[in-house]
């Protein structure tokens, strides 16, 4: 779908830019990305609800250190077939893959104005090239079938973080993000955006 030989330039975790990419890909404006300024409950209260996904960006060199023992124990080669998971095979495409994961795992919520959302490779590459920075890696956290999944295209399978709900998704996903930031002592270059229902 994405083109076997492309080396995508990277994207940026910027709500305005991500919303523009969504628009260009044919996703209606019913849901929009919003900044998440912190992972504590006081910060999360400022995020519009409901939330259907949280996208986390962090320095690429940190990404290989984020597979602690507890996380590895959650990785199972077989996973719920309702989870749409796309492995990253194109350089620097993690941001676009995060967006695809957000759309594909929330089709019941998002309105797609174009039936052939992912067919035009040139459109996908063009909108992607406008956005992410190569020095960062991006993952998506979303709910599928009552479970919180971490979707990271560099991994072989999704990571199931256990039960969650529409009401608790933001809090549960923020808890996973806190684990990431706590493991990277002294690293402050984490950013997150939530995909929220427009008011």
N, C-alpha and C positions, 0 to 999 in steps of 0.2 A: 504493500500500500504506500509506504513512504518513500520508496525508491532506494534500491540496494546500494548504490555507490555514492550517495550524497554525504557530505560532511557538513551538517547543519551548523551555522553559527549559533551561539547560545542565546537563551532568552533571559528576561529579567522578571523578578517577582513583583510586578507593579500592577495593581488592580486596573488602572486606566488602560494600560497596554493589553492586559489579558482580556478585558472586556471587549476591546477593539478586535482582538484576534477571534474571540467567540463570535462576534458580529460578522466578521469576514468569512468565518467558516459556516455561517448559516444558523447559529444558535440564537433564538430570540432573546430579548432582554428581560425575561421574567425572573431570571436569576443573575446575580452579578457578584464579582469578586470584591471583597472588602479587606482592608488591612487588619491583621491581628497584631496588636502592639505588644502583647505579652501573653504568657501562658498561665498566669495566675488568674483565679476567679474574678478578681477586681478588674482586670484588663478584659477578660472574656465578656463581661457584662455589657461592654460597649459594642460588641459585634451583633449586627442585626440577626434575628432568628426568623425562621428556621435556617439551619446550615446543612448542606448535603455533602460537603467535602472540604478538606483543609489541605492546602499545598504548602510544603515546607521546602525552603531552599537553604543550602548550607555549603561551605567551601568543599570543593571536589576532593581535596587531599584528606578531608575528614571522613569522607564517605566510607572508606575502607576500614575505618576504625569503629564503625557503628554496629558491628555485628557481635555484640556481647553474648555470653553463654545463654542467658534467658531468651534472647531474641532467636538464637539458633535453635533452641528447643521448640520454638513455635513454628518453625518452618517445616512444612510437610510437603512432600512431592505431590500428593493428591490434595486437591482443594475443591471447594464448592464450584460446580460447573456454571453457576449463575454469575460468578465473578469474571468480568472481562479483563484479561491480563495480556499486555503486549510487552514482549521482551525488547529491550533497547539493542538494536543491531547497527544503528547509524550513529556516528560520533556526534556528541553535543545535542542529541535530540531529546534529552530527558524532560525538558520543559513542555515540548509539544506532546510527548507521550503522557505526561501528567494531565494535560488538557484532554487528550483522547480518553484516558482512564476516567476523568471526571464526567465526560459526556456519556460514554458507553455504559458506565455503572449507575447512571441516574436518568436513564431514558424515560422512566415513568414520571419524572418531574420536569425535565427540560423539554422545550418545544424546539424541534429541528425544522427550520424553514426550508431546508434543502434536503431532499431524500438521499442524495448521493454525497453526503457530507465529506467523506474521506477519499473520494475517487480522483480528485484533481490534484495530483502531486505538486504541480507548479504553484497552486494557490497555497497549499500547506507549507511549502518551503518558503514562499515569499512572506507569508505572515509570521512564520517562525523566525526568519532571519531578522525581523524588525525588533526582536525582543530579548533573548536571554544571554547572559554573560558566561563565557566558557569556563571561568574559574569556579562556578557553582554547580552543584548537582541538585536535582529536584525530585521529591517523592510526593505521592498523594495518599491521603488517608480518607477513606470513605466507608459508608455502611452498605453491606450487601447481605440481604437475608438475615438481618438482626445481628450481624457480626461486624466488628471494626477491622478493616483490611488495610494494610500498608502495601502500596503498589509502587515498587521500585524496579524500573526496567532493567537495572543492572543485575538483579537477582533472577534466579531461575523460576521462582514461583512467588505468589503473594504471601505475605505474613499475616496470619489470623491472630489478632490481639484479643479475641474473646467477644462476649456479648456487648452490644450497645443498642441504642435506640435513636430515633430522630431527635428526641429531647436531650439525650445525653451525649450525642455525637461530638459536639464541639469540646465539651469538657474532657471526654475520653481521649479524643485525638490530641488535645493540648497536653494531656498527661504523657502520651507517647513522645511528643515533641520535647517536653521537659527532660525526659530520660536521655534524649539525644544531646541536648545542650549540657546536661550535667556531666556526661561522659567526656565532653570536650572542654575541660577546665581552661578558662582564660580566653576561649574563642567566643567572640561576640557577633560574628557575621552570620547570624541566622535570621531569616525573615519568613513570615507566613502570611498567607491570604486565605480567607474562607469564601466558599461559594454560597451566597446567601440569597434567600427569596427577596425580590425587590418589593419595596413597600408601595 
